[in-house]
Amino acid sequence: MIQLANISEEIKTGKGVGLGFLDFDGSLVAKISSLIPQEREQDVVHFSPENQHDTSHTGSFHPKYINAFGPESYKERCFMAEFYLRLLSWMFDQKDTGIVGPRGLKLWENAIYAAMSMNKGNLNEAVLLNSYDILEQEKLDSMLSLIQDKIAKKYWQEKAEELKKPPKWFVNTTLNYIGSKLKKLFGLLKEPTLLTNLFSVYDPSLDFDWIIENRYILLADLSILKDSKESQILVGSIIALQAFLSSQRQDKEKIILYTKHLDYLEPNLLKAIEEDKEKRLLVLPADQK
């Protein structure tokens, strides 16, 4: 277990690797904040879903949103799509019983690729494509006009044609089933929420390339989502994913991401991070001693 006292010098000097702290209960960020000297306060990136409603911040940086996809390469997008498929299965089907099902996964996969290809598309667009609301022809036609990925566009064009033909029960029940899973995850049944707002805007968003290049200190506090462990798992895993992909784009710069709750992060992502030979991102457990 890494003790926070061991990294206090790194926080003060800003030398070496970039630092990130992923906190699910608020105590880790509070402790780290007390270790940051005045001369480094301008180098702190404070991230929390509640930043959306707080305009009182002065100094340092307070990004309000997460871009769940971003302008990554095709290889990175394939990795991200696989990550979101694994994340969905892990959260709802850890025993691999097939409860999500191949049809639902196929829908989700094409929704992810479709949303990725949209200009400034974010995770909410993927959720909409998997929700019951998309059965409204006008909404689906509107989404189709934004999809740039040819394979995903063809898939949703075929779905649009299916909706025009009776019976619709197969499409309805499949979409409604997977949509109900995602609605539970995003809290769409009770809009608006901090979580849905978090993925509703593309910019300004959390930018790990910028954090790593400038050796900033990231304090990511997800304690406001503590009433929904699923929400914390989703946001925490996406932050770890973005940190990993950004670290792969660096030549020499590295980042260490500390957290008290490694069990809140998608296991296969942690495995990929661990197996990276260059060790450009380290995700380590944090002790508050």
N, C-alpha and C positions, 0 to 999 in steps of 0.2 A: 504494500500500500504506500503510495507516494504521500509524504507529508507536505503540507502547504508551506511550512517553514523553509523547506528546501528550494522553493522557487521564488521566494521573496526578493532575492537579489536580482533574478532575471526580470522580475516585474519592475524593479527600480531602474535598472540600467537600460533595458530595451535591447540588449545584445543577444545574439544567438538566434533562437527560433521564435516564431510567433506563438502567442498563447491564446487559448480559448477555454472558457469554463461553461459547461453545459449543466444548468442547475434545474432540478425538477421540484424542489421544495423551498427555494429562496435562501437557504442557509449558506450555501457555498458562495454565491455572489456577494452576500453580505460580508462574509469573511474576507474574500479577496478585495472587496472595495476598501476595507480598512487597511490593506497593505499597499495600496497605490499611493505613491508620493505625489505631492502637488504638481511637480514638474512633469508628471506623466498623465495628468488628468485629461489633457487634450488628446491623448492617444487611446482613449477607451471608447469602444463601441458597445453601447448598451442596447441589447435587443430583448424586447418583450412584446407579446401580443397586445398588451395594453398601451403601447406607444401610440397606437392609432388614435387614442382619445386624449392623449396628454400633449399639449402644445407648449408646456411651460419650460421645456428643456433649454438650457443654454450651455454652450461649450460642448466638447466631445461630439459623438455621433449617435443618433437614435433612429436607425432604419425602422420603417413601419411595416414592411411586408416581406414575404419570402417568395422569390421566383422559384417555383418548384422544378422548372425545366431549365430555361436559360439558353443562350446561343452556343450550345456545345457542339462538338463534332459528331458525325454520324456514329462513330464508335461509342462515344460517351452517351449518346441518346439511346443506343441499344442497351447499354449497361443500365441506364436509368429506367428504361421500360421493364427490364427484367427485375430490377429492384422493386418497383411498384407492384409487380405481380407477386413477388415473394412476400412483400410487406402485407398485401391483402390476405394472402393465404395464411401467413404467420399469425396475424391478428385474429382471424376468424376460424382458422382450421389448423391449430398447432399439432393435432394428432394425425393430420393428413388423411382425413376421412372423405375428402372430396366434397365437403359441404358447400364450398364456393362453386365447384363444378367447372368442367371444361368450357361450357357455353358462356358462363359468366366471365371466365378468364379471357376468353376470346373477345368478348365485348370490351372488357377493361383494357386489354392490350391495344385494340384499335382506337379506343377513346384516348389513350395516352399518346399514341403516335399522331393522332389527329390534332390534339391540343398542342403538342410540341411544335407542329408545323404551322400553327396559326401565328399571325403577327401579334406579338405580345400575349400569347396564350398562357394561361396559368392553370393550376390544378382544378379550379372551379369549372373550367370548360370541359375537362374530362369527366367530372362528376355529373355535369348536366347531360352529357351524351349517354350516361348510364342511368339516368333517372327517368321516372315515369313521365315527367314533363315533356321529354323530347318526343313523345308520341304525338304531340301537336305538330302537324305537318309544317306549319309556318315557322316554328322554332327550328325544326330539323333543316328545312331549306335554308334558313338564315345561317346556321352553323356550317352547312355544306359549302357555302360560298366563301368561307374563311379557311377551309382545310386545304393545305398545299401538298401534303404527303399523298402521292398517287394511290398507293395501296390502301391506305386508310380511307381515302375519299371514295374509292370504288366500293369498299366494304359498306360505308354508310349510305352510299347511293343505292346499293342493293337493299339495305334495310328500309330506305325510304320507299322503294318500290313495293316491298312486302307490306308496308303499312297501308298501301292503297288497295290491297287485295284482301277480301274476307277468306277464311276466318283470321282474326288478328290475335287469337288467344295465345299462340305460341310466342310471338314477339312480345305481346303484353306481359305475359307471366315471366318470361326470362328477364326482360328489362326491369320489371317491377321488383323481381327478386334481388338482382344485383344492386339495383337502385336503393332498395331498402337497407342494404348493408352499408352503402356509402352515405346514405342520409343519417344513419345512426352515427357513423364516424364523424361526419362534418357538422352534425347538429342542424341540418337543414330543415328539420321539422319545427324549429323554433328560431326563425330568422328575425333580425340579423344577429350574428354571433361574432365574437372575437376571432374564432377559428375560420369561419367562412370569409370574413373581411380580410384576414391575413393572406389569403390566396386570391383575392379579388382584383388586385392591382399589380402590375408588372414592375413598376418603378416608383419611388426609390426603394430598393430592396437590399437585403443582406448580401454583401459581395465579398466572398472569401479571397478572390484574387487581390483585391484592394487591401484587405486586412493583412494578408501574408506579405505582400510587397512592402507595406509601410510598417511592418512589425507592430501592428496595433494589438491591443488586448481586447478580446471579445468576452463580454459578460452576457450570456444568454440565460435569461430568467423565465422559465416556463411555469412558475408556481401558480400563476393566475389560472392555469388550466388544470389544477390539481383535482378538481371534482370529476374530471374525465381522464382516466389513465390512458384510454385509447387515443385521445387528442394529444396527450403528452408524448406518447410513443410515436405518433405520426410526425409531429413537428420536430421532436428530438432526432428521429432517424433521418429526416430530410436535411436537417442542419449537418449531421455527420456525413451524409451523402455529398452535400455540396462542398464540405471541407475536403473530403477525399478526392473528388474530381478536380478541385482547384489545386490540390497538392500535386496531382499528376501532371499538371501543366507547368510546374515550376522546375527550373534546372537545379538550383541549389537550395533555395529557400525551403524551410520545413516549418511545420506547425504541430504543437502538442495540444490536444483537446482533453481536458480533465472533466470527469463527471463522477458523482457518487453512485450513479445508477446505470451501470453497463447493461443491466438486464432490460432496460427500456429501449435499447437499440437493436435493430434488426440483425439477427445472428449471422446471416450470410454476408452482410455488409461488413461486420466486424471481422469476419474471416478473411475477406478480400483485403481489408486494411492491414491485417496481420501478415498476410502472405506477400505484400508488396516488398520486393527485394530492396528497393531504395529507402524504405521506411521514411517516406516524406511526410506522412501523417502518423502520429502516435495517439491512440486513444487510451488514456490511462485512468485508473481509479484514483480518486482523491480522498484523502483523509484530512480532517480538520484539526489536526493536532499541531 
